[in-house]
Structure formats: structure tokens, C-alpha cells
Amino acid sequence: RRSDSPTKTVAMGSVGDDGSWEAAKEKLKSDPLKHANECAVLVARLERLVSAKEVWARQGGDPAEAGGKRKAKGKASASTSGEVAAATGKEVMGIVHALQWYFEAVGGSKTLQKPGSDAAQQFAAWNKAQLKAYQACLRTFCESRHCPGGVKAEMIFAVLDSIKLEAGKRFQVENLGFVLRLICCGDQLTALMLETLSSEYFSYVDVTYYSLKYLARLCAELKETKEGEDDDEEGEDTVCNVFDLLRSLSKQVERFLEEFGGQGLREAPCLTRKHQREEE
């Protein structure tokens, strides 16, 4: 039996066991349909990790430097805490990669695409609940103040990768908009991230199209909020980030027009269409 609740079918003991995610990952890889319930184990574990913000907070630094007492012990504690946070980050990324692989594998299964199958429809509804819970965890990690920068960057790319998991449906503008706002209004837009966005995501015409539409709305919002207000450093950073993204997107538009202008953009690569062709 499968539950509509993303984590209801998971025993609390299996979620609490730190090593259980490794076993769940291996079962999913061996047979994603037979062991699909292990997906709920991994989603539940991810939900637990995303709520344990104190784990990430341990990376904050050496407490002895702030208090000036028991400095040697404080340094040892800070080092141990850093190792815990690093191990947790590794676990988070391992779970994310396993879930992304699972959702892609299940989405391409011919067994679940048989028309008129009640079992397939029930499983699809259950699986969709898992996917929504998974995406919610990714967004929470992205917004967390305690999440290390490297892990947060990986979470941002994972949100973008999850857009293609509902191929054939409408484009998930809300997840793309979430990422773009986070990048523009935060401090995540490094040269490496911009290069990755340009080469791996803006190279798809649907991502470029919806990114341009969202940035146009964001610019209108910024104009309204800044009218009559003094410019501040944070606002200037946001404008610079938007400009960098627009410059990269403009180059992609030029490339699309050069390569596909004569035959329309229907032959241009799309993120969701790419996933559908891979399934075929």
C-alpha cells in the first residue's frame, strides 16, 4: 500500500538511522519500481536534515574566540563540528542525486504509461506527492541561512534539474522564478554559477524564454520599490546580478536566432523536451 502522504509509509526507526539512506539508495538503484517506497525513506530523511538547522549552524566558527575561555577545547569542538557539517552536506547531496535519478527513471518507465491502469494512476499520484515534498526540501535548503554556500549552490541547480521531472506538463515557472529571485537578490551569483547557468540551463530555449519573462517582472518590481528611495548597496547588487543574467540570456537569444531562425524555434533544444526524448 502507498499513502498520499509523502512520508507516512516510512517507519520512524528507518528515518532516524543515519545509515539507512545508503541502503535505501542502493535498493532504488537496483530496481526503482520494486523498491519505490525507499523514495519515501530518502524524502523523509531529507526533510529531517533540512529541519536540523543546528547542524549547519555548527559551521559558524570557533566559539572560544568569541568567549575567550577554554580556547583549546573550543578549537577542537569547532573542528569536530565542521566535520559533522561536512559529513551532513555529503549525505544531503547523496540523497539529492539518488532522488533525482529515481524520479527520472520512474518517469521514463513504460510500465507506468499504460492507459487505463488504476494501479499506475495511484502510483503516479503517490509519486507526485514525493516529488513535491522533494522540491520543497530543495527550496528550503536554498533559503536556509545555515546551509553552507557550496551545498546551497548545488541545491539551486537541483531545483532547476527538478523542473524536467514533470515532462509533458506545463513548465514549472514557479521553481525557475524562485531560483532567479534567490540569485538576483542574494549573494549566490558567482562567476562559476553564471557560467554553469549559461552553458547548462540557458542553452535551452524554454529556460531562456521564461527567464527573460521573469526578469522583466522582477525589474518592474525593483523600479516600483526603489522609486523615491535612496539607492543602497543591496539594491545595487541586485541590479548588477540582473544585468549579468540578462547579458548571458541575450547571448543565448542571438545564438538561437542564428541557428534556428530560419526554421523557427520549435527545433531548438528544450529542457522538458530533452527529457521526453531521452525517455523515448
Stockholm file with secondary structure:
# STOCKHOLM 1.0

chainA/1-280         RRSDSPTKTVAMGSVGDDGSWEAAKEKLKSDPLKHANECAVLVARLERLVSAKEVWARQGGDPAEAGGKRKAKGKASASTSGEVAAATGKEVMGIVHALQWYFEAVGGSKTLQKPGSDAAQQFAAWNKAQLKAYQACLRTFCESRHCPGGVKAEMIFAVLDSIKLEAGKRFQVENLGFVLRLICCGDQLTALMLETLSSEYFSYVDVTYYSLKYLARLCAELKETKEGEDDDEEGEDTVCNVFDLLRSLSKQVERFLEEFGGQGLREAPCLTRKHQREEE
#=GR chainA/1-280 SS CCCSSTTTTSCHHHHHCTTHHHHHHHHHHHCTTTTTTHHHHHHHHHHHHHHCHHHHHGGGCCHHHHHCSSHHHHHHHHHHHHHHHHHHHHHHHHHHHHHHHHHHHHHTCSGGGCTTCHHHHHHHHHHHHHHHHHHHHHHHHHHCSSSCHHHHHHHHHHHHHHGGGGTTSCCCHHHHHHHHHHHHHSSCCCHHHHHHIIIIITTSHHHHHHHHHHHHHHHHHHHHHHTTSCCCHHHHHHHHHHHHHHHHHHHHHHHHHHHHTTTCGGGSCCHHHHHHHHHC
#=GC SS_cons         CCCSSTTTTSCHHHHHCTTHHHHHHHHHHHCTTTTTTHHHHHHHHHHHHHHCHHHHHGGGCCHHHHHCSSHHHHHHHHHHHHHHHHHHHHHHHHHHHHHHHHHHHHHTCSGGGCTTCHHHHHHHHHHHHHHHHHHHHHHHHHHCSSSCHHHHHHHHHHHHHHGGGGTTSCCCHHHHHHHHHHHHHSSCCCHHHHHHIIIIITTSHHHHHHHHHHHHHHHHHHHHHHTTSCCCHHHHHHHHHHHHHHHHHHHHHHHHHHHHTTTCGGGSCCHHHHHHHHHC
//
